[in-house]
Amino acid sequence: MNDSAIEVACPTCGKSVTWDAAHKWRPFCSERCKLIDLGDWLTEEHRIAGDTENPDGERH
C-alpha cells in the first residue's frame, strides 16, 4: 500500500486538506467551510440538474 497522503482542495475555500482520519471535516478544511457549503445547498445556489416539476405534478 502507498504511504503517501492524498491532498485535496477544500470545496469552499480551496485550502489544502489531507484526506485521512485525522481531518474529520474532509473534504472541507473546517466545520465552518462545511456549513457554508450546506447553506449553499439549502438556498439552492448549488443544484443537481434535472427536470423541474410543477405543483400539479407535471414535468417540464
Secondary structure, 3 states (H helix, E strand, C coil): CCCCCCEEECCCCCCEEECCCCCCCCCCCCHHHHHHHHHHHHCCCCCCCCCCECCCCCEC
